[in-house]
Amino acid sequence: MELSLKMSFEIITCGSCVAGAGKWSYTINDTMKSGSEPIYSDSGETLGTTDIQMKLMAILNALSYIRSIDFVKSIVIKSDCSLCVKCITKEFDCTHDDAFKRDKVTRGFVQYLQEIWWKIGELNVRFEVYQ
């Protein structure tokens, strides 16, 4: 009999921006240990950005961290942005919307999406929106 050492995680992300000053954060919880302290959290700030870019930056940084952990079984990423989730899950195809991509700010948005798709790779990830 083989013992499974794979872990399941819940990642809660958020991002915001006021007058070009953006903040992002995420918290990672082990879903196998109900009521326990978060296993990791991180945050950061960036100038010259947007709300949506910070929301995607939180997801991107969380995925970068989670990929460093061996034995990941499944991940639920909870975002505070339904547009981000719709774009990541390709429910809304913003990467082929030429008017959307022409804007300098949204080009960064599309770049973040492509990086997120690459980092998801073969991980078992589900996205949800929280209020």
LUMKEPA-155701 format. One record per residue: residue in one letter; x, y, z of N, C-alpha, C in turn. Coordinates in nm, 3 decimals, decimal comma. Layout:
N
+------+---------+---------+---------+---------+---------+---------+---------+---------+---------+
: code :   neast :  nnorth :     nup :  caeast : canorth :    caup :   ceast :  cnorth :     cup :
+------+---------+---------+---------+---------+---------+---------+---------+---------+---------+
:    A :       X :       Y :       Z :       X :       Y :       Z :       X :       Y :       Z :
...
+------+---------+---------+---------+---------+---------+---------+---------+---------+---------+
***
This chain:
131
+------+---------+---------+---------+---------+---------+---------+---------+---------+---------+
: code :   neast :  nnorth :     nup :  caeast : canorth :    caup :   ceast :  cnorth :     cup :
+------+---------+---------+---------+---------+---------+---------+---------+---------+---------+
:    M :   0,084 :  -0,118 :   0,000 :   0,000 :   0,000 :   0,000 :   0,088 :   0,124 :   0,000 :
:    E :   0,057 :   0,219 :  -0,089 :   0,136 :   0,340 :  -0,103 :   0,071 :   0,455 :  -0,027 :
:    L :   0,148 :   0,524 :   0,053 :   0,098 :   0,637 :   0,131 :   0,108 :   0,764 :   0,047 :
:    S :  -0,001 :   0,838 :   0,036 :  -0,002 :   0,963 :  -0,041 :   0,042 :   1,078 :   0,047 :
:    L :   0,145 :   1,147 :   0,007 :   0,196 :   1,261 :   0,082 :   0,163 :   1,393 :   0,013 :
:    K :   0,069 :   1,391 :  -0,077 :   0,035 :   1,513 :  -0,149 :  -0,054 :   1,601 :  -0,063 :
:    M :  -0,034 :   1,734 :  -0,080 :  -0,108 :   1,831 :   0,000 :  -0,201 :   1,913 :  -0,090 :
:    S :  -0,308 :   1,962 :  -0,030 :  -0,401 :   2,050 :  -0,100 :  -0,395 :   2,188 :  -0,035 :
:    F :  -0,400 :   2,291 :  -0,119 :  -0,385 :   2,427 :  -0,069 :  -0,501 :   2,516 :  -0,113 :
:    E :  -0,527 :   2,616 :  -0,032 :  -0,618 :   2,724 :  -0,067 :  -0,534 :   2,851 :  -0,063 :
:    I :  -0,541 :   2,927 :  -0,171 :  -0,464 :   3,051 :  -0,179 :  -0,564 :   3,166 :  -0,194 :
:    I :  -0,555 :   3,262 :  -0,105 :  -0,643 :   3,378 :  -0,109 :  -0,558 :   3,497 :  -0,154 :
:    T :  -0,600 :   3,561 :  -0,264 :  -0,521 :   3,670 :  -0,322 :  -0,603 :   3,798 :  -0,327 :
:    C :  -0,534 :   3,911 :  -0,327 :  -0,601 :   4,039 :  -0,350 :  -0,497 :   4,140 :  -0,400 :
:    G :  -0,548 :   4,241 :  -0,468 :  -0,464 :   4,347 :  -0,520 :  -0,545 :   4,475 :  -0,530 :
:    S :  -0,474 :   4,587 :  -0,520 :  -0,542 :   4,716 :  -0,531 :  -0,443 :   4,820 :  -0,583 :
:    C :  -0,498 :   4,931 :  -0,627 :  -0,414 :   5,039 :  -0,678 :  -0,486 :   5,171 :  -0,658 :
:    V :  -0,413 :   5,270 :  -0,606 :  -0,466 :   5,405 :  -0,590 :  -0,362 :   5,502 :  -0,647 :
:    A :  -0,404 :   5,577 :  -0,748 :  -0,317 :   5,678 :  -0,812 :  -0,183 :   5,619 :  -0,858 :
:    G :  -0,189 :   5,497 :  -0,914 :  -0,068 :   5,435 :  -0,969 :   0,017 :   5,362 :  -0,867 :
:    A :  -0,019 :   5,367 :  -0,740 :   0,055 :   5,295 :  -0,635 :  -0,021 :   5,167 :  -0,603 :
:    G :   0,035 :   5,054 :  -0,646 :  -0,034 :   4,926 :  -0,631 :   0,018 :   4,841 :  -0,518 :
:    K :  -0,072 :   4,759 :  -0,463 :  -0,037 :   4,664 :  -0,358 :  -0,099 :   4,529 :  -0,392 :
:    W :  -0,027 :   4,422 :  -0,364 :  -0,077 :   4,286 :  -0,383 :  -0,044 :   4,204 :  -0,259 :
:    S :  -0,122 :   4,098 :  -0,236 :  -0,093 :   4,007 :  -0,125 :  -0,158 :   3,871 :  -0,150 :
:    Y :  -0,106 :   3,771 :  -0,083 :  -0,168 :   3,639 :  -0,086 :  -0,137 :   3,565 :   0,043 :
:    T :  -0,224 :   3,469 :   0,074 :  -0,208 :   3,383 :   0,191 :  -0,234 :   3,240 :   0,146 :
:    I :  -0,148 :   3,149 :   0,188 :  -0,162 :   3,008 :   0,152 :  -0,199 :   2,928 :   0,276 :
:    N :  -0,309 :   2,853 :   0,264 :  -0,356 :   2,766 :   0,373 :  -0,348 :   2,621 :   0,328 :
:    D :  -0,317 :   2,533 :   0,421 :  -0,318 :   2,389 :   0,396 :  -0,459 :   2,340 :   0,425 :
:    T :  -0,532 :   2,296 :   0,324 :  -0,672 :   2,256 :   0,343 :  -0,684 :   2,125 :   0,420 :
:    M :  -0,576 :   2,053 :   0,435 :  -0,579 :   1,927 :   0,511 :  -0,578 :   1,954 :   0,662 :
:    K :  -0,539 :   2,075 :   0,702 :  -0,531 :   2,112 :   0,844 :  -0,630 :   2,223 :   0,871 :
:    S :  -0,752 :   2,188 :   0,893 :  -0,860 :   2,284 :   0,916 :  -0,832 :   2,369 :   1,040 :
:    G :  -0,850 :   2,501 :   1,026 :  -0,834 :   2,592 :   1,138 :  -0,691 :   2,624 :   1,176 :
:    S :  -0,595 :   2,577 :   1,097 :  -0,455 :   2,603 :   1,131 :  -0,411 :   2,740 :   1,079 :
:    E :  -0,300 :   2,784 :   1,125 :  -0,241 :   2,909 :   1,080 :  -0,201 :   2,896 :   0,933 :
:    P :  -0,203 :   3,007 :   0,859 :  -0,156 :   3,000 :   0,719 :  -0,013 :   2,946 :   0,714 :
:    I :   0,017 :   2,872 :   0,607 :   0,153 :   2,819 :   0,598 :   0,250 :   2,922 :   0,538 :
:    Y :   0,195 :   3,020 :   0,466 :   0,282 :   3,124 :   0,408 :   0,195 :   3,239 :   0,360 :
:    S :   0,251 :   3,359 :   0,368 :   0,185 :   3,476 :   0,309 :   0,293 :   3,573 :   0,263 :
:    D :   0,257 :   3,657 :   0,168 :   0,353 :   3,754 :   0,114 :   0,274 :   3,872 :   0,059 :
:    S :   0,343 :   3,983 :   0,043 :   0,280 :   4,103 :  -0,014 :   0,388 :   4,191 :  -0,073 :
:    G :   0,345 :   4,287 :  -0,154 :   0,440 :   4,378 :  -0,214 :   0,370 :   4,501 :  -0,268 :
:    E :   0,452 :   4,596 :  -0,312 :   0,401 :   4,721 :  -0,367 :   0,475 :   4,753 :  -0,496 :
:    T :   0,405 :   4,821 :  -0,587 :   0,463 :   4,860 :  -0,715 :   0,404 :   4,993 :  -0,757 :
:    L :   0,486 :   5,078 :  -0,816 :   0,438 :   5,206 :  -0,869 :   0,410 :   5,194 :  -1,018 :
:    G :   0,323 :   5,280 :  -1,069 :   0,294 :   5,283 :  -1,212 :   0,221 :   5,161 :  -1,262 :
:    T :   0,119 :   5,121 :  -1,191 :   0,048 :   4,998 :  -1,225 :  -0,103 :   5,020 :  -1,219 :
:    T :  -0,178 :   4,912 :  -1,227 :  -0,324 :   4,920 :  -1,220 :  -0,377 :   4,818 :  -1,120 :
:    D :  -0,503 :   4,834 :  -1,086 :  -0,574 :   4,743 :  -0,997 :  -0,565 :   4,598 :  -1,046 :
:    I :  -0,600 :   4,577 :  -1,172 :  -0,603 :   4,442 :  -1,227 :  -0,464 :   4,380 :  -1,232 :
:    Q :  -0,364 :   4,460 :  -1,267 :  -0,228 :   4,406 :  -1,268 :  -0,186 :   4,360 :  -1,129 :
:    M :  -0,225 :   4,431 :  -1,025 :  -0,189 :   4,392 :  -0,889 :  -0,264 :   4,265 :  -0,847 :
:    K :  -0,387 :   4,249 :  -0,891 :  -0,462 :   4,128 :  -0,861 :  -0,396 :   4,007 :  -0,929 :
:    L :  -0,351 :   4,025 :  -1,052 :  -0,280 :   3,918 :  -1,123 :  -0,141 :   3,894 :  -1,064 :
:    M :  -0,075 :   4,000 :  -1,018 :   0,057 :   3,986 :  -0,957 :   0,048 :   3,900 :  -0,830 :
:    A :  -0,060 :   3,917 :  -0,753 :  -0,079 :   3,834 :  -0,634 :  -0,089 :   3,687 :  -0,672 :
:    I :  -0,167 :   3,657 :  -0,774 :  -0,183 :   3,519 :  -0,820 :  -0,051 :   3,465 :  -0,873 :
:    L :   0,019 :   3,544 :  -0,952 :   0,146 :   3,503 :  -1,010 :   0,250 :   3,472 :  -0,903 :
:    N :   0,261 :   3,559 :  -0,803 :   0,358 :   3,536 :  -0,695 :   0,319 :   3,415 :  -0,610 :
:    A :   0,190 :   3,395 :  -0,588 :   0,146 :   3,277 :  -0,512 :   0,181 :   3,149 :  -0,588 :
:    L :   0,159 :   3,150 :  -0,719 :   0,194 :   3,032 :  -0,799 :   0,344 :   3,007 :  -0,800 :
:    S :   0,422 :   3,112 :  -0,804 :   0,569 :   3,096 :  -0,799 :   0,610 :   3,027 :  -0,670 :
:    Y :   0,551 :   3,067 :  -0,559 :   0,583 :   3,004 :  -0,432 :   0,535 :   2,859 :  -0,428 :
:    I :   0,412 :   2,835 :  -0,467 :   0,353 :   2,701 :  -0,455 :   0,426 :   2,600 :  -0,545 :
:    R :   0,481 :   2,645 :  -0,656 :   0,555 :   2,555 :  -0,744 :   0,685 :   2,507 :  -0,679 :
:    S :   0,731 :   2,578 :  -0,576 :   0,854 :   2,536 :  -0,508 :   0,828 :   2,424 :  -0,406 :
:    I :   0,700 :   2,393 :  -0,383 :   0,664 :   2,289 :  -0,286 :   0,642 :   2,158 :  -0,361 :
:    D :   0,706 :   2,052 :  -0,313 :   0,685 :   1,920 :  -0,370 :   0,553 :   1,862 :  -0,318 :
:    F :   0,500 :   1,769 :  -0,390 :   0,383 :   1,693 :  -0,346 :   0,255 :   1,776 :  -0,340 :
:    V :   0,236 :   1,865 :  -0,435 :   0,113 :   1,942 :  -0,440 :   0,006 :   1,860 :  -0,510 :
:    K :  -0,106 :   1,838 :  -0,441 :  -0,216 :   1,760 :  -0,497 :  -0,313 :   1,850 :  -0,573 :
:    S :  -0,363 :   1,952 :  -0,505 :  -0,459 :   2,042 :  -0,569 :  -0,451 :   2,180 :  -0,504 :
:    I :  -0,497 :   2,279 :  -0,579 :  -0,492 :   2,418 :  -0,534 :  -0,623 :   2,485 :  -0,571 :
:    V :  -0,677 :   2,560 :  -0,476 :  -0,791 :   2,647 :  -0,503 :  -0,739 :   2,789 :  -0,484 :
:    I :  -0,745 :   2,868 :  -0,591 :  -0,702 :   3,008 :  -0,582 :  -0,826 :   3,094 :  -0,579 :
:    K :  -0,840 :   3,172 :  -0,472 :  -0,953 :   3,261 :  -0,456 :  -0,907 :   3,404 :  -0,480 :
:    S :  -0,968 :   3,469 :  -0,578 :  -0,932 :   3,605 :  -0,616 :  -1,048 :   3,699 :  -0,584 :
:    D :  -1,015 :   3,826 :  -0,566 :  -1,118 :   3,927 :  -0,543 :  -1,161 :   3,994 :  -0,674 :
:    C :  -1,130 :   3,931 :  -0,789 :  -1,159 :   3,993 :  -0,919 :  -1,218 :   3,891 :  -1,016 :
:    S :  -1,346 :   3,907 :  -1,048 :  -1,409 :   3,813 :  -1,141 :  -1,351 :   3,824 :  -1,282 :
:    L :  -1,312 :   3,944 :  -1,327 :  -1,252 :   3,958 :  -1,460 :  -1,122 :   3,879 :  -1,469 :
:    C :  -1,040 :   3,886 :  -1,366 :  -0,914 :   3,810 :  -1,368 :  -0,941 :   3,661 :  -1,378 :
:    V :  -1,034 :   3,612 :  -1,298 :  -1,067 :   3,469 :  -1,301 :  -1,122 :   3,430 :  -1,438 :
:    K :  -1,209 :   3,512 :  -1,495 :  -1,264 :   3,482 :  -1,628 :  -1,155 :   3,481 :  -1,735 :
:    C :  -1,058 :   3,570 :  -1,724 :  -0,949 :   3,571 :  -1,823 :  -0,855 :   3,452 :  -1,802 :
:    I :  -0,823 :   3,420 :  -1,678 :  -0,733 :   3,307 :  -1,650 :  -0,796 :   3,176 :  -1,696 :
:    T :  -0,923 :   3,158 :  -1,671 :  -0,991 :   3,034 :  -1,709 :  -1,038 :   3,036 :  -1,854 :
:    K :  -1,009 :   3,145 :  -1,922 :  -1,040 :   3,165 :  -2,064 :  -1,190 :   3,168 :  -2,092 :
:    E :  -1,268 :   3,201 :  -1,990 :  -1,411 :   3,225 :  -2,010 :  -1,429 :   3,354 :  -2,090 :
:    F :  -1,338 :   3,450 :  -2,068 :  -1,332 :   3,572 :  -2,147 :  -1,196 :   3,575 :  -2,214 :
:    D :  -1,192 :   3,583 :  -2,346 :  -1,067 :   3,575 :  -2,422 :  -1,010 :   3,715 :  -2,446 :
:    C :  -0,943 :   3,768 :  -2,345 :  -0,889 :   3,903 :  -2,357 :  -0,758 :   3,906 :  -2,436 :
:    T :  -0,693 :   3,793 :  -2,458 :  -0,566 :   3,794 :  -2,529 :  -0,582 :   3,810 :  -2,680 :
:    H :  -0,704 :   3,790 :  -2,732 :  -0,726 :   3,807 :  -2,876 :  -0,810 :   3,929 :  -2,909 :
:    D :  -0,841 :   4,010 :  -2,810 :  -0,917 :   4,133 :  -2,828 :  -0,817 :   4,244 :  -2,863 :
:    D :  -0,806 :   4,280 :  -2,994 :  -0,704 :   4,375 :  -3,038 :  -0,717 :   4,511 :  -2,973 :
:    A :  -0,838 :   4,561 :  -2,957 :  -0,856 :   4,691 :  -2,891 :  -0,804 :   4,683 :  -2,747 :
:    F :  -0,829 :   4,573 :  -2,682 :  -0,785 :   4,552 :  -2,545 :  -0,633 :   4,548 :  -2,537 :
:    K :  -0,568 :   4,479 :  -2,631 :  -0,422 :   4,463 :  -2,629 :  -0,346 :   4,587 :  -2,673 :
:    R :  -0,409 :   4,681 :  -2,745 :  -0,338 :   4,800 :  -2,792 :  -0,302 :   4,894 :  -2,678 :
:    D :  -0,380 :   4,896 :  -2,574 :  -0,355 :   4,981 :  -2,460 :  -0,228 :   4,934 :  -2,388 :
:    K :  -0,135 :   5,027 :  -2,363 :  -0,006 :   4,993 :  -2,300 :  -0,026 :   4,923 :  -2,165 :
:    V :  -0,122 :   4,968 :  -2,088 :  -0,147 :   4,910 :  -1,957 :  -0,197 :   4,767 :  -1,969 :
:    T :  -0,286 :   4,742 :  -2,061 :  -0,342 :   4,607 :  -2,073 :  -0,245 :   4,508 :  -2,137 :
:    R :  -0,143 :   4,557 :  -2,206 :  -0,041 :   4,465 :  -2,257 :   0,027 :   4,395 :  -2,140 :
:    G :   0,051 :   4,469 :  -2,031 :   0,108 :   4,409 :  -1,910 :   0,014 :   4,305 :  -1,851 :
:    F :  -0,115 :   4,333 :  -1,857 :  -0,219 :   4,242 :  -1,810 :  -0,210 :   4,109 :  -1,886 :
:    V :  -0,201 :   4,117 :  -2,018 :  -0,192 :   3,997 :  -2,101 :  -0,063 :   3,921 :  -2,072 :
:    Q :   0,046 :   3,993 :  -2,050 :   0,173 :   3,928 :  -2,017 :   0,161 :   3,851 :  -1,885 :
:    Y :   0,098 :   3,910 :  -1,785 :   0,077 :   3,841 :  -1,657 :  -0,006 :   3,714 :  -1,678 :
:    L :  -0,111 :   3,724 :  -1,760 :  -0,194 :   3,606 :  -1,787 :  -0,111 :   3,494 :  -1,848 :
:    Q :  -0,027 :   3,527 :  -1,945 :   0,055 :   3,425 :  -2,009 :   0,150 :   3,360 :  -1,909 :
:    E :   0,206 :   3,439 :  -1,818 :   0,294 :   3,384 :  -1,716 :   0,216 :   3,293 :  -1,620 :
:    I :   0,095 :   3,334 :  -1,584 :   0,012 :   3,252 :  -1,496 :  -0,020 :   3,119 :  -1,563 :
:    W :  -0,060 :   3,122 :  -1,690 :  -0,090 :   2,997 :  -1,762 :   0,032 :   2,905 :  -1,764 :
:    W :   0,151 :   2,962 :  -1,784 :   0,273 :   2,883 :  -1,786 :   0,298 :   2,822 :  -1,648 :
:    K :   0,281 :   2,900 :  -1,542 :   0,307 :   2,850 :  -1,407 :   0,205 :   2,746 :  -1,362 :
:    I :   0,083 :   2,754 :  -1,412 :  -0,018 :   2,654 :  -1,377 :   0,026 :   2,518 :  -1,428 :
:    G :   0,083 :   2,519 :  -1,550 :   0,136 :   2,396 :  -1,609 :   0,050 :   2,276 :  -1,583 :
:    E :   0,106 :   2,177 :  -1,516 :   0,036 :   2,052 :  -1,490 :  -0,026 :   2,047 :  -1,350 :
:    L :  -0,032 :   2,161 :  -1,283 :  -0,092 :   2,165 :  -1,150 :  -0,244 :   2,150 :  -1,159 :
:    N :  -0,304 :   2,094 :  -1,058 :  -0,449 :   2,082 :  -1,049 :  -0,500 :   2,208 :  -0,979 :
:    V :  -0,539 :   2,310 :  -1,057 :  -0,578 :   2,440 :  -1,002 :  -0,723 :   2,470 :  -1,037 :
:    R :  -0,796 :   2,520 :  -0,939 :  -0,931 :   2,568 :  -0,959 :  -0,936 :   2,713 :  -0,909 :
:    F :  -1,005 :   2,798 :  -0,984 :  -1,015 :   2,939 :  -0,948 :  -1,156 :   2,972 :  -0,901 :
:    E :  -1,165 :   3,056 :  -0,799 :  -1,292 :   3,103 :  -0,747 :  -1,282 :   3,253 :  -0,721 :
:    V :  -1,399 :   3,318 :  -0,715 :  -1,406 :   3,460 :  -0,682 :  -1,469 :   3,473 :  -0,544 :
:    Y :  -1,409 :   3,556 :  -0,463 :  -1,469 :   3,586 :  -0,331 :  -1,502 :   3,734 :  -0,326 :
:    Q :  -1,593 :   3,769 :  -0,239 :  -1,631 :   3,911 :  -0,226 :  -1,566 :   3,973 :  -0,106 :
+------+---------+---------+---------+---------+---------+---------+---------+---------+---------+
***
